[in-house]
């Protein structure tokens, strides 16, 4: 049984949006808003929600800290921001 978890993406300068979303899923609950991406054209604007599986993650609800630094970027920032915005994690760094 985990009493807490520290995730350390410090120094991770890259990554893709879909990877950041996949990383966040185990810590989220059904119906949570994940992220909105806006592009240059209106048809490129998209939003993502976690929906429908009815699953219960073993990680949901445990204390979580995500460490970041000046070199954390892209997917690491999105991942940390999603969890922080929902109050599921503290972000330190």
Secondary structure, DSSP 8 states (H G I E B T S, - for coil): --SEEEEE-TT-----HHHHHHHHHTT--TT-EEEEE--SSGGG-EEEE--S-----TTTTSEEEEE--TT--THHHHHHHHHHHTTS-EEE-
